[in-house]
Amino acid sequence: MIGYQRALDIICLSAAAILVVMSILSIMENVRHLYELCTGLVCAFFCLLPTIFARRHIMSLPLWFAFFMEVAIFLHAYGVLLMSYDLQKYYDTITHTFSSFVISLCVIMTLFTLQRYNERIKFTVGFTTVFIFLIMMAFGTYWEVLEYVVDQITGTGMQYSPFDTVRDMFSNALGSMLGSLFIYIYMRRWSIEEFIDSINVNKKLRKFLAGKHGEHSS
């Protein structure tokens, strides 16, 4: 059976390597811009973060969570590098929905970690999932505004039409709702303490999150 670290390395390194190759090949296309190249390389770096975190003993993200992250990052870079956003009708909807799903999981995990190591922060799983859904709705709105600003400054075409913007916002809301529902169901098997303890957060990071008066800093 493949060990955790080896499986994580295979997932992360494979995704990063493919994106680097795709980014290099994109340079050979005359229609490519610096935006596409930077997107591919930056996404390749982010694909490496879960395995870097584990090897540096910062935290060991659950394998399923790392896999979701890799898929979300890879799909976005793939869409930019191979122009799937332009050529495939529903590709943008898929990536917005899945990315919002993954981002909501990231935010929820961050809040759970804060609660675990900071005695001043207390909330329930149910409250957190509803709160994250509302936060992600707001985040999705600001993201669409950011895309419009970038389009005006750089000449990219991320905002196709008002209908596209509304569809993206709906996809963001759907992804956030699915992420909140997923973590709510998943956490029925765990307490927040058990779940966060399982990811082996670095001792120094635990101390930082706890603050001066955190009782879990040791």
Backbone as ProteinMPNN parsed JSONL, in Angstrom:
{"seq_chain_A": "MIGYQRALDIICLSAAAILVVMSILSIMENVRHLYELCTGLVCAFFCLLPTIFARRHIMSLPLWFAFFMEVAIFLHAYGVLLMSYDLQKYYDTITHTFSSFVISLCVIMTLFTLQRYNERIKFTVGFTTVFIFLIMMAFGTYWEVLEYVVDQITGTGMQYSPFDTVRDMFSNALGSMLGSLFIYIYMRRWSIEEFIDSINVNKKLRKFLAGKHGEHSS", "coords_chain_A": {"N_chain_A": [[0.848, -1.203, 0.0], [0.534, 2.216, -0.842], [2.234, 4.759, 0.925], [1.206, 7.664, 2.886], [2.771, 10.068, 2.425], [4.137, 9.444, 0.051], [2.03, 9.028, -1.748], [0.913, 11.582, -1.712], [3.044, 13.068, -2.763], [3.15, 12.023, -5.367], [0.687, 12.838, -6.454], [0.832, 15.69, -6.252], [3.319, 16.39, -7.495], [2.982, 15.323, -10.042], [0.812, 16.802, -11.083], [1.933, 19.401, -11.01], [4.172, 19.104, -12.704], [2.98, 18.501, -15.19], [1.636, 20.902, -15.673], [3.769, 22.701, -15.866], [5.044, 21.776, -18.199], [2.963, 22.201, -20.023], [2.851, 24.985, -19.849], [5.332, 25.731, -20.902], [5.04, 24.787, -23.517], [3.057, 26.499, -24.303], [4.357, 28.853, -24.793], [5.269, 28.625, -27.335], [3.133, 29.175, -28.902], [1.8, 31.632, -30.946], [-0.396, 33.147, -30.282], [-0.429, 33.346, -27.602], [-0.261, 34.973, -24.406], [1.509, 36.83, -21.846], [0.003, 36.527, -19.604], [-1.203, 33.942, -19.755], [1.059, 32.282, -19.579], [2.131, 32.985, -17.042], [-0.019, 32.25, -15.431], [-0.026, 29.444, -15.722], [2.497, 28.727, -14.603], [2.373, 29.79, -11.994], [0.183, 28.371, -10.991], [1.274, 25.813, -11.114], [3.186, 26.005, -9.101], [1.511, 26.337, -6.857], [0.335, 23.856, -6.847], [2.269, 22.337, -5.651], [2.246, 22.967, -2.982], [0.764, 21.404, -0.941], [2.387, 19.054, -0.607], [4.809, 20.229, 0.068], [4.128, 21.461, 2.486], [3.65, 19.167, 4.028], [6.163, 17.858, 4.016], [7.774, 19.756, 5.193], [6.772, 19.709, 7.654], [4.714, 21.401, 8.389], [1.928, 21.117, 8.168], [-0.171, 18.258, 7.686], [-2.161, 17.789, 5.235], [-5.357, 16.237, 4.723], [-5.517, 13.48, 2.451], [-7.608, 13.363, 0.592], [-8.455, 15.986, 0.598], [-6.204, 17.366, -0.333], [-6.168, 16.301, -2.889], [-8.55, 17.336, -3.998], [-7.817, 20.045, -4.024], [-5.7, 19.995, -5.898], [-7.058, 19.234, -8.227], [-8.817, 21.419, -8.602], [-6.985, 23.568, -8.991], [-5.571, 22.618, -11.205], [-7.581, 22.388, -13.175], [-8.27, 25.066, -13.595], [-5.838, 26.182, -14.587], [-5.482, 24.57, -16.841], [-7.715, 25.323, -18.336], [-7.065, 27.972, -18.957], [-4.56, 27.765, -20.313], [-5.1, 26.053, -22.499], [-7.194, 27.301, -23.631], [-9.752, 26.501, -22.959], [-11.713, 27.82, -21.578], [-12.679, 29.554, -23.466], [-13.375, 27.936, -25.616], [-14.965, 25.779, -24.807], [-18.255, 25.397, -23.868], [-19.452, 25.149, -21.248], [-17.326, 25.092, -19.554], [-16.309, 27.131, -17.915], [-18.333, 27.344, -16.026], [-18.126, 24.898, -14.699], [-15.515, 25.067, -13.561], [-15.742, 27.331, -11.894], [-17.702, 26.458, -10.086], [-16.479, 24.182, -8.91], [-14.085, 25.271, -7.926], [-15.038, 27.127, -6.042], [-16.193, 25.35, -4.289], [-13.884, 24.033, -3.287], [-12.438, 26.206, -2.195], [-14.178, 27.019, -0.187], [-13.933, 24.827, 1.518], [-11.26, 25.162, 2.264], [-11.401, 27.575, 3.726], [-13.137, 26.844, 5.8], [-11.612, 24.831, 7.045], [-9.494, 26.396, 7.933], [-10.779, 28.043, 9.824], [-11.626, 26.091, 11.644], [-9.138, 25.242, 12.549], [-8.216, 27.543, 13.816], [-10.099, 27.7, 15.891], [-9.466, 25.388, 17.282], [-6.994, 25.898, 18.457], [-7.121, 28.356, 19.673], [-8.426, 29.698, 22.439], [-10.239, 31.754, 22.6], [-11.934, 31.695, 20.485], [-14.918, 30.378, 19.516], [-17.251, 28.259, 18.049], [-19.892, 26.43, 16.392], [-20.069, 23.51, 14.241], [-22.292, 23.609, 12.546], [-22.975, 26.379, 12.562], [-20.638, 27.404, 11.437], [-20.608, 26.349, 8.804], [-22.845, 27.612, 7.621], [-22.096, 30.287, 7.922], [-19.749, 30.356, 6.355], [-20.835, 29.894, 3.83], [-22.225, 32.304, 3.371], [-20.094, 34.12, 3.46], [-18.614, 33.244, 1.24], [-20.37, 33.841, -0.803], [-20.211, 36.629, -0.82], [-17.488, 36.869, -1.405], [-17.423, 35.777, -3.99], [-18.752, 37.771, -5.424], [-16.992, 39.976, -5.2], [-14.876, 38.849, -6.571], [-15.754, 38.735, -9.205], [-15.883, 41.454, -9.748], [-13.158, 42.027, -9.574], [-12.206, 40.565, -11.782], [-13.331, 42.079, -13.833], [-11.983, 44.519, -13.496], [-9.325, 43.716, -14.007], [-9.603, 42.939, -16.679], [-10.06, 45.458, -17.845], [-7.651, 46.725, -17.38], [-5.555, 45.071, -18.379], [-6.479, 44.032, -20.761], [-7.42, 41.464, -21.034], [-9.936, 38.848, -21.435], [-11.84, 37.992, -19.449], [-14.371, 38.609, -18.525], [-17.128, 37.945, -20.19], [-19.804, 38.621, -20.734], [-22.779, 40.227, -19.336], [-24.53, 38.122, -18.696], [-22.749, 35.985, -18.42], [-21.369, 36.807, -16.139], [-23.402, 36.723, -14.168], [-23.991, 33.991, -14.26], [-21.558, 32.946, -13.394], [-21.556, 33.895, -10.759], [-23.731, 32.503, -9.743], [-22.703, 29.912, -9.981], [-20.574, 30.082, -8.204], [-21.992, 30.377, -5.809], [-23.335, 27.924, -5.724], [-21.168, 26.109, -5.591], [-20.089, 26.86, -3.125], [-22.199, 26.239, -1.412], [-22.296, 23.456, -1.741], [-19.78, 22.803, -0.744], [-20.036, 23.587, 1.954], [-22.093, 21.864, 2.736], [-20.861, 19.398, 2.32], [-18.712, 19.427, 4.195], [-20.179, 19.608, 6.52], [-21.563, 17.169, 6.632], [-19.363, 15.435, 6.579], [-18.044, 16.083, 8.969], [-19.662, 15.018, 10.88], [-18.682, 12.685, 11.766], [-16.511, 13.317, 13.237], [-15.042, 15.228, 15.924], [-14.245, 18.735, 16.123], [-11.761, 19.06, 17.335], [-10.592, 16.47, 17.114], [-10.431, 16.219, 14.342], [-8.708, 18.357, 13.523], [-6.423, 17.738, 15.023], [-5.621, 15.493, 13.652], [-4.328, 16.408, 11.388], [-1.86, 17.242, 12.082], [-0.698, 19.874, 12.853], [1.966, 22.176, 12.81], [4.007, 22.764, 15.706], [4.959, 25.371, 16.303], [3.282, 26.881, 14.715], [0.842, 26.269, 15.897], [1.212, 27.522, 18.348], [1.398, 30.172, 17.545], [-1.191, 30.588, 16.509], [-2.657, 30.256, 18.807], [-2.092, 32.478, 20.359], [-1.01, 34.777, 22.977], [-2.301, 33.931, 25.311], [-3.231, 31.411, 24.822], [-4.357, 28.256, 25.723], [-3.708, 25.936, 24.452], [-1.212, 26.06, 23.409], [1.048, 24.639, 24.084]], "CA_chain_A": [[0.0, 0.0, 0.0], [1.322, 3.442, -0.935], [2.158, 5.579, 2.113], [0.595, 8.981, 2.725], [3.665, 11.04, 1.817], [4.421, 9.06, -1.329], [0.824, 9.292, -2.538], [0.8, 13.034, -1.829], [4.09, 13.498, -3.699], [2.768, 11.63, -6.725], [-0.414, 13.706, -6.886], [1.258, 17.086, -6.387], [4.393, 16.528, -8.48], [2.438, 15.027, -11.368], [0.026, 17.963, -11.52], [2.847, 20.525, -11.25], [5.004, 18.818, -13.879], [2.152, 18.633, -16.389], [1.358, 22.327, -15.9], [5.012, 23.339, -16.327], [5.205, 21.389, -19.61], [1.944, 22.924, -20.791], [3.23, 26.402, -19.875], [6.442, 25.865, -21.853], [4.49, 24.626, -24.863], [2.227, 27.67, -24.632], [5.244, 29.912, -25.279], [5.443, 28.43, -28.776], [1.925, 29.638, -29.597], [1.868, 33.073, -31.188], [-1.551, 33.835, -29.713], [-0.327, 33.324, -26.151], [0.151, 36.185, -23.73], [2.215, 36.629, -20.59], [-0.995, 36.101, -18.621], [-1.341, 32.494, -19.808], [2.293, 31.676, -19.077], [2.209, 33.203, -15.593], [-1.06, 31.437, -14.802], [0.431, 28.055, -15.688], [3.623, 28.553, -13.681], [1.905, 30.05, -10.633], [-0.649, 27.222, -10.606], [2.178, 24.683, -10.887], [3.764, 26.196, -7.766], [0.483, 26.073, -5.849], [0.123, 22.409, -6.809], [3.302, 21.735, -4.806], [2.128, 23.388, -1.587], [0.422, 20.347, 0.029], [3.521, 18.175, -0.308], [5.802, 21.05, 0.772], [3.639, 21.586, 3.867], [3.83, 17.894, 4.728], [7.59, 17.567, 4.176], [8.331, 20.755, 6.116], [6.083, 19.482, 8.926], [3.822, 22.519, 8.702], [0.698, 20.369, 8.423], [-0.396, 17.157, 6.744], [-3.539, 17.884, 4.775], [-5.94, 14.953, 4.323], [-5.22, 13.173, 1.056], [-8.763, 13.73, -0.229], [-8.488, 17.437, 0.509], [-5.122, 17.739, -1.241], [-6.58, 15.915, -4.245], [-9.512, 18.341, -4.435], [-7.057, 21.257, -4.327], [-4.964, 19.792, -7.144], [-8.018, 19.229, -9.338], [-9.295, 22.793, -8.806], [-5.894, 24.36, -9.564], [-5.252, 22.091, -12.534], [-8.655, 22.718, -14.105], [-8.172, 26.485, -13.955], [-4.673, 26.38, -15.457], [-5.78, 23.88, -18.1], [-8.651, 26.153, -19.077], [-6.374, 29.16, -19.464], [-3.493, 27.399, -21.242], [-5.636, 25.43, -23.71], [-8.313, 28.123, -24.06], [-11.017, 25.793, -22.739], [-12.705, 28.811, -21.154], [-13.248, 30.162, -24.67], [-13.806, 26.96, -26.608], [-15.945, 24.845, -24.263], [-19.367, 26.237, -23.422], [-19.735, 25.101, -19.814], [-16.091, 24.891, -18.786], [-16.24, 28.186, -16.902], [-19.294, 26.999, -14.971], [-17.546, 23.778, -13.942], [-14.378, 25.512, -12.756], [-16.227, 28.23, -10.839], [-18.399, 25.658, -9.081], [-15.542, 23.329, -8.173], [-13.139, 26.119, -7.195], [-15.743, 27.646, -4.87], [-16.311, 24.197, -3.401], [-12.592, 23.809, -2.635], [-12.089, 27.381, -1.384], [-14.993, 26.977, 1.029], [-13.305, 23.838, 2.393], [-10.042, 25.786, 2.803], [-11.77, 28.558, 4.74], [-13.677, 26.114, 6.94], [-10.497, 24.187, 7.742], [-8.749, 27.458, 8.613], [-11.539, 28.439, 11.014], [-11.555, 24.982, 12.593], [-7.799, 25.255, 13.14], [-8.193, 28.666, 14.756], [-10.864, 27.351, 17.083], [-8.789, 24.326, 18.033], [-5.815, 26.364, 19.188], [-7.336, 29.655, 20.293], [-9.54, 29.543, 23.37], [-11.17, 32.869, 22.478], [-12.782, 31.488, 19.315], [-15.815, 29.253, 19.729], [-18.431, 28.172, 17.21], [-20.28, 25.064, 16.082], [-19.918, 23.127, 12.837], [-23.442, 24.12, 11.809], [-22.838, 27.827, 12.388], [-19.51, 27.653, 10.535], [-20.965, 26.052, 7.425], [-23.733, 28.677, 7.146], [-21.284, 31.501, 7.873], [-18.857, 30.261, 5.203], [-21.64, 30.064, 2.623], [-22.471, 33.734, 3.199], [-18.813, 34.753, 3.141], [-18.239, 32.889, -0.128], [-21.236, 34.611, -1.691], [-19.601, 37.959, -0.919], [-16.204, 36.713, -2.096], [-17.703, 35.588, -5.411], [-19.096, 39.076, -5.992], [-15.757, 40.756, -5.33], [-14.042, 38.211, -7.587], [-16.238, 39.174, -10.513], [-15.431, 42.845, -9.895], [-11.731, 41.965, -9.84], [-12.038, 40.14, -13.172], [-13.659, 43.223, -14.694], [-10.882, 45.488, -13.388], [-8.175, 43.162, -14.719], [-9.91, 43.045, -18.103], [-9.901, 46.847, -18.279], [-6.244, 47.136, -17.279], [-4.645, 44.233, -19.166], [-7.047, 43.656, -22.05], [-7.868, 40.075, -21.051], [-11.374, 38.742, -21.687], [-12.456, 37.092, -18.471], [-15.786, 38.963, -18.433], [-17.651, 37.837, -21.546], [-21.09, 39.304, -20.864], [-23.502, 40.253, -18.059], [-25.05, 36.774, -18.426], [-21.618, 35.185, -17.93], [-21.101, 37.228, -14.763], [-24.467, 36.18, -13.308], [-23.812, 32.538, -14.219], [-20.4, 32.698, -12.527], [-21.962, 34.128, -9.368], [-24.577, 31.37, -9.367], [-21.807, 28.765, -9.829], [-19.85, 30.285, -6.944], [-22.918, 30.097, -4.713], [-23.578, 26.486, -5.719], [-19.974, 25.455, -5.085], [-19.976, 27.154, -1.697], [-23.228, 25.465, -0.732], [-21.872, 22.055, -1.752], [-18.651, 22.686, 0.178], [-20.565, 23.662, 3.314], [-22.839, 20.631, 2.984], [-19.897, 18.299, 2.395], [-17.981, 19.447, 5.47], [-21.15, 19.364, 7.593], [-21.768, 15.718, 6.673], [-18.085, 14.79, 6.919], [-17.68, 16.349, 10.358], [-20.532, 14.278, 11.791], [-17.896, 11.559, 12.275], [-15.373, 13.842, 13.976], [-15.119, 16.515, 16.613], [-13.275, 19.661, 15.532], [-10.459, 18.773, 17.935], [-10.058, 15.242, 16.52], [-10.112, 16.452, 12.935], [-7.529, 19.2, 13.4], [-5.276, 16.993, 15.541], [-5.212, 14.492, 12.666], [-3.515, 16.99, 10.311], [-0.511, 17.472, 12.622], [-0.269, 21.262, 12.692], [3.277, 22.452, 13.402], [3.935, 23.289, 17.065], [5.126, 26.819, 16.283], [2.063, 27.452, 14.15], [-0.185, 26.15, 16.938], [1.483, 28.547, 19.347], [1.051, 31.457, 16.933], [-2.642, 30.67, 16.422], [-3.215, 30.328, 20.149], [-1.866, 33.785, 20.951], [-0.287, 34.803, 24.256], [-3.024, 33.295, 26.385], [-3.848, 30.169, 24.373], [-4.04, 27.14, 26.587], [-3.289, 24.811, 23.641], [0.033, 26.419, 22.748], [2.116, 23.708, 24.404]], "C_chain_A": [[0.884, 1.254, 0.0], [1.119, 4.278, 0.319], [1.602, 6.956, 1.807], [1.51, 9.935, 1.972], [3.958, 10.722, 0.358], [3.226, 9.354, -2.228], [0.657, 10.792, -2.76], [1.82, 13.579, -2.817], [3.694, 13.204, -5.138], [1.691, 12.563, -7.264], [0.087, 15.115, -7.188], [2.307, 17.272, -7.478], [3.899, 16.263, -9.889], [1.667, 16.227, -11.909], [0.936, 19.137, -11.862], [3.667, 20.315, -12.515], [4.221, 18.992, -15.172], [1.897, 20.106, -16.703], [2.601, 23.073, -16.379], [5.24, 23.035, -17.806], [4.205, 22.134, -20.479], [2.286, 24.41, -20.909], [4.354, 26.646, -20.876], [5.941, 25.762, -23.283], [3.677, 25.84, -25.287], [3.068, 28.829, -25.16], [5.375, 29.846, -26.8], [4.242, 28.893, -29.579], [1.953, 31.154, -29.726], [0.725, 33.841, -30.518], [-1.463, 33.922, -28.193], [0.181, 34.661, -25.61], [0.9, 35.827, -22.456], [1.258, 36.131, -19.511], [-1.124, 34.584, -18.577], [-0.117, 31.797, -19.214], [2.397, 31.802, -17.561], [1.179, 32.362, -14.85], [-0.603, 29.993, -14.66], [1.52, 27.829, -14.658], [3.204, 28.783, -12.221], [1.054, 28.888, -10.132], [0.21, 25.987, -10.342], [2.811, 24.782, -9.499], [2.744, 25.861, -6.677], [0.166, 24.578, -5.743], [1.117, 21.72, -5.876], [3.105, 22.015, -3.317], [1.741, 22.27, -0.621], [1.591, 19.444, 0.39], [4.652, 18.936, 0.384], [5.41, 21.195, 2.235], [3.905, 20.306, 4.66], [5.308, 17.621, 4.997], [8.278, 18.553, 5.119], [7.664, 20.678, 7.489], [5.28, 20.705, 9.377], [2.434, 21.981, 9.029], [0.569, 19.29, 7.365], [-1.869, 17.163, 6.346], [-4.08, 16.5, 4.433], [-5.75, 14.727, 2.829], [-6.372, 13.577, 0.139], [-8.831, 15.235, -0.433], [-7.407, 17.942, -0.441], [-5.504, 17.425, -2.689], [-7.581, 16.923, -4.807], [-8.801, 19.639, -4.826], [-6.351, 21.144, -5.672], [-5.904, 19.856, -8.344], [-8.491, 20.646, -9.648], [-8.223, 23.657, -9.48], [-5.607, 23.937, -10.998], [-6.32, 22.483, -13.55], [-8.582, 24.178, -14.545], [-7.012, 26.717, -14.922], [-4.891, 25.749, -16.826], [-6.699, 24.736, -18.969], [-8.018, 27.379, -19.688], [-5.379, 28.789, -20.553], [-4.015, 26.828, -22.556], [-6.905, 26.115, -24.199], [-9.654, 27.408, -23.928], [-12.111, 26.739, -22.269], [-13.415, 29.435, -22.361], [-13.927, 29.142, -25.575], [-14.886, 26.004, -26.115], [-17.017, 25.621, -23.506], [-19.509, 26.29, -21.905], [-18.481, 24.918, -18.952], [-15.974, 25.903, -17.642], [-17.16, 27.883, -15.73], [-18.74, 25.897, -14.084], [-16.426, 24.256, -13.025], [-14.802, 26.443, -11.63], [-16.886, 27.433, -9.716], [-17.402, 24.859, -8.244], [-14.553, 24.16, -7.367], [-13.786, 26.699, -5.938], [-15.936, 26.551, -3.829], [-15.025, 24.005, -2.6], [-12.217, 24.982, -1.73], [-12.904, 27.401, -0.09], [-14.441, 25.948, 2.012], [-12.04, 24.405, 3.042], [-10.378, 26.75, 3.94], [-12.297, 27.863, 5.989], [-12.564, 25.453, 7.733], [-9.668, 25.209, 8.509], [-9.457, 27.877, 9.903], [-11.52, 27.339, 12.073], [-10.201, 24.965, 13.309], [-7.668, 26.38, 14.15], [-8.938, 28.318, 16.042], [-10.12, 26.32, 17.936], [-7.69, 24.876, 18.924], [-5.964, 27.746, 19.812], [-8.594, 29.599, 21.141], [-10.573, 30.652, 23.257], [-12.138, 32.711, 21.313], [-13.607, 30.228, 19.518], [-16.998, 29.33, 18.769], [-18.704, 26.707, 16.905], [-20.057, 24.79, 14.595], [-21.066, 23.693, 12.007], [-23.354, 25.612, 11.546], [-21.745, 28.134, 11.364], [-19.895, 27.433, 9.084], [-21.889, 27.118, 6.834], [-22.951, 29.978, 6.964], [-20.385, 31.496, 6.643], [-19.627, 30.441, 3.902], [-21.889, 31.546, 2.346], [-21.198, 34.483, 2.821], [-18.413, 34.48, 1.688], [-19.122, 33.593, -1.149], [-20.651, 36.014, -1.905], [-18.291, 37.895, -1.683], [-16.405, 36.564, -3.605], [-18.032, 36.894, -6.108], [-17.848, 39.918, -6.215], [-14.844, 40.174, -6.406], [-14.466, 38.653, -8.994], [-15.838, 40.625, -10.778], [-13.945, 42.884, -10.231], [-11.462, 41.548, -11.282], [-12.3, 41.301, -14.134], [-12.525, 44.247, -14.683], [-9.657, 45.008, -14.157], [-8.383, 43.229, -16.227], [-9.66, 44.454, -18.625], [-8.439, 47.271, -18.3], [-5.356, 46.386, -18.265], [-5.177, 43.847, -20.534], [-7.442, 42.197, -22.153], [-9.389, 40.045, -21.195], [-12.069, 37.798, -20.734], [-13.947, 37.36, -18.296], [-16.364, 38.981, -19.848], [-18.926, 38.658, -21.745], [-21.733, 39.387, -19.485], [-24.061, 38.878, -17.685], [-23.953, 35.876, -17.861], [-21.309, 35.526, -16.477], [-22.121, 36.647, -13.79], [-24.314, 34.67, -13.174], [-22.637, 32.162, -13.323], [-20.776, 32.858, -11.057], [-22.857, 32.995, -8.862], [-23.71, 30.134, -9.123], [-21.014, 28.865, -8.529], [-20.733, 29.942, -5.744], [-23.174, 28.597, -4.59], [-22.382, 25.735, -5.146], [-19.798, 25.652, -3.591], [-20.984, 26.343, -0.891], [-22.837, 23.992, -0.651], [-20.704, 21.829, -0.795], [-19.112, 22.694, 1.625], [-21.306, 22.383, 3.678], [-21.894, 19.445, 3.157], [-19.206, 18.263, 3.753], [-18.926, 19.195, 6.64], [-21.386, 17.86, 7.748], [-20.499, 15.001, 7.124], [-17.772, 14.929, 8.399], [-18.627, 15.691, 11.356], [-19.783, 13.087, 12.393], [-16.769, 12.015, 13.198], [-15.824, 14.983, 14.892], [-14.094, 17.421, 15.934], [-11.875, 19.363, 16.048], [-9.81, 17.548, 17.294], [-9.619, 15.464, 15.08], [-8.831, 17.254, 12.776], [-6.276, 18.497, 13.948], [-4.743, 16.001, 14.514], [-4.33, 15.066, 11.564], [-2.144, 17.468, 10.803], [0.017, 18.884, 12.361], [1.038, 21.483, 13.454], [3.144, 23.139, 14.762], [4.061, 24.811, 17.107], [3.888, 27.505, 15.726], [0.925, 27.371, 15.156], [-0.018, 27.254, 17.975], [1.107, 29.929, 18.822], [-0.459, 31.645, 16.893], [-3.28, 30.841, 17.789], [-3.093, 31.724, 20.746], [-1.192, 33.672, 22.312], [-0.971, 33.978, 25.329], [-3.649, 31.966, 25.984], [-3.411, 28.997, 25.228], [-3.55, 25.922, 25.814], [-1.925, 25.055, 23.001], [1.154, 25.449, 23.044], [1.983, 22.431, 23.593]], "O_chain_A": [[1.858, 1.338, 0.749], [-0.016, 4.493, 0.746], [1.528, 7.374, 0.652], [1.091, 10.55, 0.991], [4.021, 11.624, -0.478], [3.386, 9.866, -3.336], [0.303, 11.227, -3.856], [1.5, 14.455, -3.62], [3.881, 14.039, -6.023], [1.775, 13.023, -8.402], [-0.198, 15.667, -8.251], [2.208, 18.192, -8.29], [4.349, 16.91, -10.834], [1.851, 16.621, -13.061], [0.742, 19.798, -12.883], [3.838, 21.24, -13.308], [4.729, 19.56, -16.139], [1.936, 20.511, -17.865], [2.499, 23.977, -17.208], [5.587, 23.928, -18.579], [4.555, 22.641, -21.545], [2.04, 25.025, -21.947], [4.341, 27.635, -21.609], [6.346, 26.532, -24.154], [3.609, 26.175, -26.47], [2.563, 29.687, -25.885], [5.566, 30.863, -27.467], [4.316, 28.996, -30.804], [2.111, 31.87, -28.737], [0.854, 35.029, -30.222], [-2.337, 34.514, -27.56], [0.942, 35.372, -26.265], [0.923, 34.669, -22.039], [1.661, 35.398, -18.609], [-1.154, 33.994, -17.496], [-0.244, 30.843, -18.445], [2.716, 30.83, -16.876], [1.458, 31.827, -13.777], [-0.771, 29.386, -13.602], [1.477, 26.848, -13.915], [3.633, 28.056, -11.326], [1.186, 28.467, -8.983], [-0.094, 25.202, -9.444], [2.957, 23.777, -8.803], [3.068, 25.188, -5.699], [-0.224, 24.094, -4.68], [0.835, 20.636, -5.365], [3.733, 21.367, -2.479], [2.342, 22.183, 0.45], [1.773, 19.101, 1.558], [5.377, 18.361, 1.196], [6.252, 21.067, 3.123], [4.331, 20.356, 5.814], [5.665, 17.197, 6.096], [9.263, 18.204, 5.77], [7.955, 21.481, 8.375], [5.179, 21.004, 10.566], [1.839, 22.348, 10.042], [1.136, 19.401, 6.277], [-2.714, 16.605, 7.045], [-3.342, 15.668, 3.906], [-5.814, 15.668, 2.037], [-6.144, 14.075, -0.963], [-9.215, 15.708, -1.503], [-7.653, 18.833, -1.254], [-5.197, 18.195, -3.6], [-7.474, 17.32, -5.967], [-9.14, 20.259, -5.835], [-6.392, 22.066, -6.486], [-5.575, 20.465, -9.361], [-8.562, 21.038, -10.813], [-8.516, 24.39, -10.425], [-5.425, 24.771, -11.885], [-5.992, 22.87, -14.672], [-8.801, 24.494, -15.715], [-7.178, 27.37, -15.953], [-4.527, 26.328, -17.849], [-6.494, 24.861, -20.176], [-8.373, 27.79, -20.793], [-5.351, 29.426, -21.606], [-3.441, 27.086, -23.613], [-7.609, 25.594, -25.064], [-10.582, 27.673, -24.692], [-13.293, 26.504, -22.522], [-14.59, 29.795, -22.29], [-14.93, 29.444, -26.222], [-15.648, 25.47, -26.922], [-16.711, 26.407, -22.609], [-19.671, 27.37, -21.339], [-18.577, 24.623, -17.76], [-15.581, 25.548, -16.53], [-16.811, 28.135, -14.577], [-18.867, 25.953, -12.861], [-16.388, 23.897, -11.848], [-14.273, 26.352, -10.522], [-16.656, 27.702, -8.537], [-17.475, 24.859, -7.015], [-14.215, 23.795, -6.241], [-13.151, 26.757, -4.885], [-15.849, 26.805, -2.628], [-15.067, 23.835, -1.382], [-11.73, 24.773, -0.619], [-12.389, 27.754, 0.971], [-14.478, 26.174, 3.222], [-11.778, 24.162, 4.22], [-9.727, 26.743, 4.984], [-11.95, 28.243, 7.108], [-12.566, 25.504, 8.963], [-9.192, 24.926, 9.609], [-8.82, 28.046, 10.943], [-11.411, 27.626, 13.265], [-10.123, 24.71, 14.511], [-7.081, 26.2, 15.217], [-8.466, 28.605, 17.142], [-10.15, 26.382, 19.165], [-7.477, 24.376, 20.028], [-5.02, 28.251, 20.42], [-9.699, 29.468, 20.616], [-11.683, 30.507, 23.771], [-13.065, 33.507, 21.167], [-13.058, 29.138, 19.674], [-17.669, 30.359, 18.69], [-17.853, 25.847, 17.132], [-19.881, 25.712, 13.799], [-20.854, 24.195, 10.904], [-23.626, 26.066, 10.434], [-21.907, 29.018, 10.524], [-19.547, 28.24, 8.221], [-21.735, 27.49, 5.671], [-23.128, 30.681, 5.97], [-20.267, 32.513, 5.959], [-19.129, 31.071, 2.969], [-21.774, 31.99, 1.204], [-21.219, 35.37, 1.967], [-17.934, 35.374, 0.992], [-18.664, 33.909, -2.248], [-20.606, 36.514, -3.029], [-18.007, 38.76, -2.512], [-15.665, 37.143, -4.4], [-17.639, 37.105, -7.255], [-17.665, 40.503, -7.283], [-14.123, 40.911, -7.077], [-13.624, 38.909, -9.856], [-15.494, 40.98, -11.905], [-13.515, 43.675, -11.07], [-10.586, 42.114, -11.936], [-11.584, 41.48, -15.119], [-12.15, 44.778, -15.729], [-9.021, 45.784, -14.871], [-7.453, 43.54, -16.971], [-9.114, 44.63, -19.714], [-8.032, 48.077, -19.137], [-4.502, 46.989, -18.916], [-4.417, 43.384, -21.385], [-7.767, 41.725, -23.243], [-10.052, 41.077, -21.092], [-12.803, 36.905, -21.158], [-14.706, 36.451, -17.959], [-16.121, 39.915, -20.612], [-19.111, 39.303, -22.777], [-21.296, 38.704, -18.558], [-24.069, 38.505, -16.512], [-24.195, 35.099, -16.938], [-21.021, 34.637, -15.676], [-21.762, 36.144, -12.726], [-24.489, 34.128, -12.083], [-22.703, 31.181, -12.583], [-20.369, 32.059, -10.213], [-22.758, 32.58, -7.707], [-23.948, 29.389, -8.173], [-20.805, 27.867, -7.839], [-20.286, 29.305, -4.79], [-23.223, 28.061, -3.483], [-22.544, 24.836, -4.32], [-19.409, 24.729, -2.875], [-20.665, 25.824, 0.179], [-23.024, 23.353, 0.385], [-20.636, 20.803, -0.119], [-18.635, 21.9, 2.435], [-21.169, 21.874, 4.791], [-22.097, 18.597, 4.026], [-19.121, 17.212, 4.388], [-18.515, 18.624, 7.65], [-21.406, 17.342, 8.864], [-20.547, 14.081, 7.941], [-17.283, 13.984, 9.018], [-18.412, 15.796, 12.563], [-20.201, 12.541, 13.414], [-16.142, 11.193, 13.866], [-16.855, 15.615, 14.659], [-13.186, 16.943, 15.254], [-10.908, 19.407, 15.286], [-8.624, 17.572, 16.966], [-8.577, 14.969, 14.65], [-7.961, 16.884, 11.988], [-5.189, 18.65, 13.39], [-3.55, 15.7, 14.503], [-3.651, 14.311, 10.868], [-1.364, 18.031, 10.034], [1.055, 19.059, 11.724], [1.194, 21.037, 14.591], [2.275, 23.99, 14.951], [3.347, 25.47, 17.863], [3.491, 28.571, 16.197], [0.126, 28.301, 15.261], [-0.999, 27.847, 18.423], [0.565, 30.755, 19.557], [-0.96, 32.726, 17.203], [-4.317, 31.491, 17.922], [-3.924, 32.111, 21.567], [-0.843, 32.573, 22.742], [-0.3, 33.383, 26.172], [-4.497, 31.438, 26.703], [-2.216, 28.779, 25.428], [-3.038, 24.975, 26.411], [-1.531, 24.298, 22.114], [2.143, 25.433, 22.311], [2.803, 21.523, 23.732]]}, "name": "protein", "num_of_chains": 1, "seq": "MIGYQRALDIICLSAAAILVVMSILSIMENVRHLYELCTGLVCAFFCLLPTIFARRHIMSLPLWFAFFMEVAIFLHAYGVLLMSYDLQKYYDTITHTFSSFVISLCVIMTLFTLQRYNERIKFTVGFTTVFIFLIMMAFGTYWEVLEYVVDQITGTGMQYSPFDTVRDMFSNALGSMLGSLFIYIYMRRWSIEEFIDSINVNKKLRKFLAGKHGEHSS"}
